[in-house]
Amino acid sequence: MGHIIRHHHHLVDSWRQLDESVRQGGPVRKRLSHDGDEKERESFLLGMFNLAMQLAPQIVDQIDLTGHQHLLDLGGGPGTYAIHFCWKNPALRATIFDLPTTAKLAEETIARFALQQRINFTPGDFQEDALGEGYDVAWLSHVLHGENEQGCARMLAKTFAALETNGRLLIHEFVLDDSRDRPLFPTLFSLNMLVGTPAGKAYSEGEIRELIAAAGFVETERLPIPLPNGAAVISSRKPG
């Protein structure tokens, strides 16, 4: 747990300025993914990796990807979920698409689990760059909350374009009730996005469903996977 504890240490100063952030409606710290100190970014990435290594087996076990061949792990960091999906599905290969600053850690992690032949890393900015093509399933774990509605719409439109017909979309997020004031953890997490990102926030299930539908996806459902901290997995499909 050391890396996530160190990450929380780096968050303390911005939370100390929460009142200022609420008054001005914007962040009081630089964004780690783009501008943060290398040690701060490493603490964040490895902290997320360690937490996901505990949770990923529970999630992956309950998602049937039988018949799927190529997974896009968008904003996948060190590739925790790509690794577990490939372990669970021997015929599956995966592409992690994330910022160039993540490449070294991701490639080291993939090599650590001896999956270099099945998982590759593509550097890029998913708000600016094309994601590639030929994927039949896309996994978006905790990436929507870093963007405003317009950023989420662009991300989902790019994912839609990258997926083949009948390709599956899987979104993993902390999800607010439609009242947007509960459950507690997603509500507090939304404040963390306020103090640290230009426009990030937690979204309600209704808002996520609207964004998915606007991008062209169909057959949206919340999967019956019990997860901690108000998280959920929402599934959808690119129509034929």
N, C-alpha and C positions, 0 to 999 in steps of 0.2 A: 504493500500500500504506500510505500515511500514516495513514489513519483506523484501520486494524486494528492498526497498531503503537501508536497512541495508546491504543486500547482495551486492548491488552496491558499498557501502562504502568499503567492504572488497576487491573489485576488483581494487580499485583505484591504489594501490601500484604496482600491476603487470602491469597495463596499463602505469604507469609512466616509466616502464622499457621496453616499447614496442620495442625501437630501439635495445636493447640488445637481446631481444627474436627473432627478425627478423634476426639479424646477426648470431646467433647461431642455429637458426632453431628449437628451443625447448622452453619449458616452463620456466618461472621464478618464479613460485609459486607452492606450493604443491597442489595435487589434493584433492578437498574438499570431494568427495565421499569416498575416502579411508583413507586419512591422515589428513583431516582438523580438526581444532578446533571444539568442539561440538557446540558452539554458532554460529560459521560461518556456519556449516552444517545445523543447525536449521533454520537460516535466509534464506539459499538457499532453503531448502525443503518447508518451509511455504510460502516463496515468490512465488515459482513455483505453490504451491497449490492455493494461492489467485488469481494469474493470470489465472490459468486453470479453476477455478470456474466461471470466467467470460466468457471464451471462449468455454468450454466444451458443454454447452447446444446448442450452435450454430452448433457445429460439429456433436454431437450425433443425433440431430434432422434430419440430412441429410444423415445418414448412416442406411440403412435398415438391421437389424440383425434378422428379423423374421425367426423363426425356429432354430436359433442357441441356444445352451444350455450352453456352457462353454467357457468363454473368458479368455485368458492369457493376463494379463497386464504386459508386460515385462519391468522391470525398472520403475515400476509404482509409486514409491515413496509413498506418503500418500494415493494413490488410487483415485485421483480425477476422472479420466476417468472411472475407474471400477464402481464407485458410479453412475455416470451419465448414463452409459450404462445399469446398472441394473435398475435404475429408469425408463428408457425409455422402457425396455424390461422385463416385469414381470416374464417371464419364464427363464431368463438368470441368471447364477451364474458366479462368477469370481474368479480368483486366481491372486494375485499380487506377482510377483517374483522380489525381490530386495535384496540389501545387508542387512545383519543383523542389521546394524546401523540404518536402516530405520524402523525396525519392530515396535518399541514402538509408533512412531508417526502414522504409518499406522493403527495399531490396535486401537489406540485412535480415529482416524478419522472415521474408519468404525463403531465403537461403537456410535460415536456422531450422525451418520446418521441411526442408528439402522439396520445395514445390516450385522450383524455378522453371520446370518444364510445363507447368500448368497455369501459373499465375505470372502476369507481367504488369509492369507499372508504366503508365502513360502520364507524363507531366503536362500540366496545363491548368488554365483557369476556367472552371465550368460556366462562368458568366460571360466569358469572351470567346472561348475556343470550341470548335466542334468536338464531339465526344467519340467520334468514330462511328462504326456501323457494324451490323451483323450480330448484335446481342439479342438473345431471346429472353433475358430476365435482367432487370435492373434493381439494385439494392441501394436505397438512399437512407442511410442511418445517421440521424441527427445532423442533417445538413440544411433542412428547410429553416430551422430556427435561427440560422445565422443571417437570414436575408429578410427584406421586406416583401410585401405581396408581389411587387413587380419582379424582384429578383427570383422569387419562387416560381413565378410564371415562366420566366426565361429558362430556368433550370429544368422545369418539367417539359417545356416545349422542346428543348434540346434532347432530353431523354426520350421523348416520344419519337423524334426523328431518328434517333440512334437504334431504336428497337425494331425488330422485324415484326411483320404482321402477326397478331396474336401473342406478341411478347408480353411478359408479365412485369408489372411495376409493384415493388414492395417498399413501403415507406415506414421507417421505424422512428418514432418521435415521442417526446413527452407531450401528451395531448390534454388540453384544457377542455372542461365542459363548455357547452355553448354559452353559458353565462359568463365565461372567461374569468371567474374569480375562484375557481377550484378545479381539480384537487390542489392541495397545498404545494406539493413539490413543483409541478409545472408552473404554478403562479410565481413562486419564488425564483424559479429558473428564468422566467421571463424578465424579472428584475436584473438578473445577472447579465442577460443579453443587453439590457438597457445601459448598464454601466460600462460595458465592454465592447459593444459593436455599434456601427452607425445606425442600424435600423432593425437589428434582429429581435425576435420575440418568440414566445411559444404561441402555437396556434390551436384553435379548437378543432374538434373533429369535423364540425360543419364547414369551417373555413378550409380545411384540408380537402374535404370532398369537393368543394366548389372549385378549388385550384386544379384538382385532378380532372374534373369534368371539363373545365375550360381548356385544358391541354388536349382534350380529345379522347381520354381514357373512358372505359365503360366497365360495368360489373364491379363496382367498388364495394368492398366489404371490410369490416374490422375483424381480424382473425381472433378466434377465441383462445388467445395465449395470455395467461396471467403473468404480468410483468410488474416489477417494483417501480415505485416513484411515479406512478401515473403514466407510464410508457405504454405504447401500443404499436402493433404492426397493422398497417392498412394495405390491402391488396387491390390491384386493379389490372386491366388488360387493354392493350392496344387492339382495336377492332380490325377485322378483315375488310 
